[in-house]
């Protein structure tokens, strides 16, 4: 018997969620995406709830989704079970073996409703169901002294009580109470006269009525006996070893305890070293053979080991709260996804734990965008769960975005404006050479081509570039053509499946320079075009930022050309482009340009605003 489907409504960050659960399900996603709330909602559905309507009503008001606070909505949890045994079907008064649903509801008026199939459960029926199926919620095992063993001890107690020999413990407790009463009578008998004379009472005796087995269970502890037969509390072990031991104990209970158990583990990988995380992953996999396991995690290692097919990727929607991210991985294995992303230095699992992935063309772009995020928010990209990815080329942005789209990961892509131009129409040269210089250049290129070693990859790539330069010098600067066969068109068709009508509107806006229309169409799809490119954005309109950039570049010996000299502006742009290998200098440049107001009304500034808006949701 296990949970196959889960529905939650109006609980904390979850307004409405409907998802499948497998024998082992990993809940992953950025911070605040609702992983813990799913575990707590399942636990709540099988908890003993106070019968005091005021207590229940206050709990609902404290925990209902904020958007439903002023409505008559209730907290609801539905669990669909497969392979329910006859004993469970009997509680639901079902005669046929079939999937069965358990429904739990709390209202603001303080009502608690439980139904199994069509039958509403009273306390006795719910107790019977709990004997056949139980939920065990295990908080993060960080410290055994802080109730880290509480779920284990509760399960231990339940197993002893229901297993053979449980009645024997009760009989022993009765014997202990009798013995204590007899011993106390001998001691207290001497006080009989005092009691009779002063209190006008018959006798004084020891009360054993409140001694319960629970008192014994509450004082149980686990200890380790070392090779020298010395005993040590479990607390003396490191967190990793504690976690490994406790999870292995749950595995044993899952195999031997009566009834069915679903374990809900809250970040069992927290603060552990990679080898320990892998060991725990193997244990969780083993537990799922005999019991069901749902685990929240922030560990790419655990996700990689157990497999993406066992992951439930969560995201937070600004309007409707926690949602399962839409993904479409048909035809792609985890290995194939990893291979496609690893060439960009990106792992699939990193993306799944990020609130937003920002894809840029190169290292310079990543540094500038990252620094602007820090300036505008006061936090680093890591602190905001943002993943910055330099794709080393605009064509690569399309490939990465396509994979992220399939994974259901939210992303933003930032291109230089030439991504909107037909690839063959993007000029290589500035077109400033006269006829004699062109002739000399063509002769020089022919000599270089004749001497290039095309047996090596670098040689073949160089030959291609020189041939393109030669063709442009011979034919002249290509006429600008927009959108068709461009990187942007590839992005819009491969990733967004843009309609012909929208594509025509975008192409027209690009050709006619209608910037607001371009931004409206592209920003809605998470795409930004930087005009003309990032380096010229830094230089500023009418070279307005050169006075603050120039001193920084000279201080670090990154610029020799003098202001006003031929090629000065180009020298500054080239120097800025090279600063991806000197991030500390580029950060100084960004700070200076920002202080100068140089990013006001620029595309890059608007893109960063959208990034921060998403990050703050």
Secondary structure, DSSP 8 states (H G I E B T S, - for coil): -EEEEEEEEEETTEEEEEEE--SEEEEE-STTSSHHHHHHHHHHHTS---S-HHHHHHHHHHHB-GGGTTSS--EEEEEEEES--HHHHHHTT--S---EEEEEEE-TT--EEEEETTEE--HHHHHHHHHHEEEEEE---S-GGGTTTHHHHHHHHHHHHHSTTHHHHHHHHHHHHHHHHHHHHHHHGGGHHHHHHHS--S------TT--HHHHHHT---EEE-TTS-EEEGGGS-HHHHHHHHHHHHHHHHHHSSSEEEEEEE-TTTT--HHHHHHHHHHHHHHHHHSEEEEE---HHHHHHH-GGGEEEEEEETTTEEEE-----TT--HHHHHHHHHTTT--HHHHHT-SEEEEESSHHHHHHHHHHHHHHHSS-TTTTTEEEEE-SSHHHHHHHHHHHHHHT--EEEEEEGGGGBBGGGS-SS-S---HHHHHHHHHHHHHHHHH--TTSHHHHHHHHHHHHHHHHHHH-S----BSTTBHHHHHHHHTS---HHHHHHHHHHHHTT-HHHHHHHHHTTTEEEESS-HHHHHH-GGGTTHHHHHHHHHHTT-----TTSTTHHHHHHHHHHGGGG-HHHHHHHHHHHHHTTTTTT-HHHHHHHHHHHHHT-
